[in-house]
Amino acid sequence: MNIKLLAGCAIAVAAGAIIYTQTDSSSASLELAQLDYVPADTALFYGQLKPFPYSKYFNLIPDQMKGADDFTPLIESLATSNDNNAQFLASLLDQYQTSLASYEALKVTWGLADDYKALAYTIGLMPVLRYQLEDETALFNTINRSADKAGINFTTQTIEGVDYNTYPLVLENDITLNLIVSVKDNWATITFDTKLNTIKDLRLALAIDKPTKSLTQTAKLENYITNYSFDGHSIAYVDHVEIANAITAKTPSRLGEMLDELLKELGDPNAFNVARTPQCQNDITNLVSYWPALVTGSTYIEVTNSDAHFKADAIFQSTATDIINTLKSVRGFVPEHTTKLDGQMLSFAYGADISKIPPLLNILSSTFKKAEFECAPLVELQQQTQEADFTALSMMTAMANGIQGVSVSIQDLVLEPDANQMPQLKALDALVTLSATDPDNLLFTAKGFLPALAELEIPENGDAISVNAAIPYPLPAGLDIRLAKKGKHIVLFTGEKSAAIANQLSEQVIEKNGFLTTAVDLSSLMTPVIEVFKMTGQVIPEELEQLKNQTMSVYFATDIKDEGIAINSEIKITKK
């Protein structure tokens, strides 16, 4: 498991969502004038539209988690190369890594403002990163220093009073990729100038000209914010319709034109011809219209000098009402204790109406098989699915008919070394639940497969019985594993905290309330993992030690909603 990557992803999510305090989403508005320079047809967009207190957030992150040595191997490898581009990148990474020592160093190196805003988008295939600056000299000094060290001769040019530096990166076959850096009105612009784009594209990227139609001339962002209850501080999307249109060339677009130029440069100008017949243009456009975009945005944040708490949502947008309703029918039950960050070390819940899975697959397969496609690749794919048969799956799920969800949660876990210094379980506080419309029938079926359960009689009043005798291997002294039926829930548990949670399940009525949930407390989870390393005499990876000291809790929930497939996330960080 790449621990640094896990932590880095969490931090990146936070950086895209954090604001000063909780804000009522109904009051969110789009006031960032720089949006006027974003083309309405950009396929990719990210915006930190309101001030983000990076200084506060940076100080919340433990020093070990700031990645101050993450790039050392890569830097050393690049620095020894004879390639100027590699040396340029090595120097930039080295300065970036050094700047992570403190917020002041980061600010001095890159010229960041304390409360900055940022935008990232595309002009066709041309990537554009723009962010608010406090000190433009710092930014240019940093990049120029790396260029000088790598022997890259950069130039300064001007278009209508806007200066920009060009750093030529010569690739194979004498292809030149020009890194462009400019500052206008305290906004830095970083982009790439290539053979694929024109001077008009460059003027747009440098915020000299405005596009014929800008993002602010549409209601796209406002609709996303309103429809998905975002707070308007951070928002991003991938526009599948624009991407499909560029591939099929159904209507002219800058992205499509640049794709054509790229294919010519790669020596395969006809690569997309198969998707550009009138039949494929119509079929692909219709298909994508049902899943038009992936949209993410922040919904809640509060950050102080000692902690941060934020929530963000991602929506795989869908207008395919019939399919969404079919998917919703498979949703099941997830217990309340798995739907929030509540001090657990780890929890996972899967809510699914097992009896609805085969019908779902049959309906989805049938819908695709009956679709009237004229596009040759789609027709071929359709023919390949004609023989799909879910009979075997139906037979398997029939035995589990009535199951509405399962969950596992660990409240506490303690390990100790045995005589051979191998980890053994000393204490456990954990809970497993199985929720069903007819738990008695499931218990009867289970006894047929597990003879050890045959003699067990579970009280109807919810009292728990010990199942230690039915477990075919020795258990640690004092570990009492108990089984109970709490209303419609079969519960296997041990430990005081889990016993209390089990008792609460009796009051929880089975309903279709979720699909997948996961909660993790990194600090408490890493403690037993590190103990295993110590007991077995292995060197403890630095990443694990860092996570042990990181007080971060993470929660994710995937669900099927009217607007599409939704992923809700929540992260809490506390400074030690």
Secondary structure by P-SEA (a helix, b strand, c coil): caaaaaaaaaaaaaaacccccccccccccccccccccccccccbbbbcccccaaaaaaaaccccccccccaaaaaaaaaacccaaaaaaaaaaaaaaaacccaaaaaaaccccccccbbbbbcccbbbbbbbbccaaaaaaaaaaaaaaaccbbbbbbcccbbbbbbbbbccccbbbbbcccccccbbbbbbbcccccaaaaaaaaccccccccccccaaaaaaaaaacccccbbbbbcaaaaaaaaacccccaaaaaaaaaaaaacccccccccccaaaaaaaaaaaaaccbbbbbbcccccccccccbbbbbbccccaaaaaaaaaaabbbbcccccccccccbbbbbbccccaaaaaaaaaaaaaaacccccaaaaaaaaaaccccaaaaaaaaccccccccccccccbbbbbbccccccccccccbbbbbbcccaaaaaaaaaaaccccccbbbbccbbbbbccccccccccccbbbbbbbccccccccccaaaaaaaaacccccccccccbbbbbcccccaaaaaaaaaaacccccaaaaaaaacbbbbbbbbbbccccbbbbbbbbbbcc
